[in-house]
Structures are given as structure tokens and as C-alpha cells.
Amino acid sequence: MKMTMIYWKEENFWLGKLLEHPEIMTQGLTLEELEENLKEAYILMVLDDVPENYQRKEVLI
């Protein structure tokens, strides 16, 4: 899955968010760290309150 990261440089770190999910915003010392932090934040948001033994199934919407 691809999403769009929007980002900008502050004094000591990079800030960014996902265009498709603007409620997810984080920071990183480097662009690479920012990207990893955004991925982790997205996964945490999507899997919030989901038990460890969840199952997956693709559905057509």
C-alpha cells in the first residue's frame, strides 16, 4: 500500500504526516527516521484495540 508523506524541516528535526490520514503526525531526526515513525504510527492506529490473534481477509468494497 502506498500513501503520501508530506514533510518539512524544523530547526533540529523533520516533521511529517500522511496526506491520506492527516491525524497521523510525527517527527524524526532524519527523513528516514521520519518515514519509519510514520509507518509505525499508522500501524499502531490501524491495529488499535485489535487482539494479537486477529485474522486477515481481503474484501472488495
C-alpha positions as CSV (number, residue, x, y, z in Angstrom):
1,M,0.0,0.0,0.0
2,K,1.3,3.4,-0.9
3,M,0.5,6.7,0.9
4,T,1.7,10.2,0.5
5,M,4.1,11.6,3.2
6,I,4.1,15.4,3.5
7,Y,7.0,16.8,5.5
8,W,9.0,19.8,6.4
9,K,12.2,20.7,8.2
10,E,12.2,22.4,11.6
11,E,15.4,23.5,13.4
12,N,16.5,20.2,14.7
13,F,14.2,17.6,13.2
14,W,11.8,16.7,10.4
15,L,8.0,16.8,10.9
16,G,5.6,15.0,8.7
17,K,2.1,13.5,8.3
18,L,0.3,11.2,5.9
19,L,-1.8,13.1,3.4
20,E,-4.4,10.3,3.5
21,H,-4.5,10.3,7.3
22,P,-3.7,13.8,8.5
23,E,-4.4,12.8,12.1
24,I,-1.2,10.8,12.0
25,M,1.8,13.2,12.5
26,T,5.2,12.5,13.9
27,Q,8.9,13.6,13.7
28,G,12.3,12.2,13.1
29,L,15.9,13.4,13.2
30,T,16.3,12.3,9.6
31,L,13.9,11.8,6.7
32,E,14.5,8.0,7.0
33,E,13.6,8.1,10.7
34,L,10.5,10.2,10.0
35,E,9.3,7.7,7.4
36,E,9.8,4.8,9.8
37,N,8.0,6.7,12.6
38,L,5.0,7.4,10.2
39,K,4.8,3.8,9.2
40,E,4.8,2.7,12.9
41,A,2.2,5.3,13.8
42,Y,0.0,4.2,11.0
43,I,0.2,0.5,12.1
44,L,-0.5,1.4,15.7
45,M,-3.6,3.4,14.7
46,V,-4.9,0.7,12.4
47,L,-4.4,-2.1,14.9
48,D,-5.5,-0.1,18.0
49,D,-7.7,-2.4,20.1
50,V,-7.2,-5.4,17.9
51,P,-6.2,-8.6,19.7
52,E,-3.0,-10.4,18.9
53,N,-4.8,-13.4,17.4
54,Y,-6.5,-11.3,14.6
55,Q,-7.1,-12.7,11.2
56,R,-6.9,-11.1,7.7
57,K,-9.1,-11.4,4.7
58,E,-9.2,-9.1,1.6
59,V,-12.6,-7.8,0.7
60,L,-13.9,-6.0,-2.3
61,I,-15.6,-2.7,-1.4
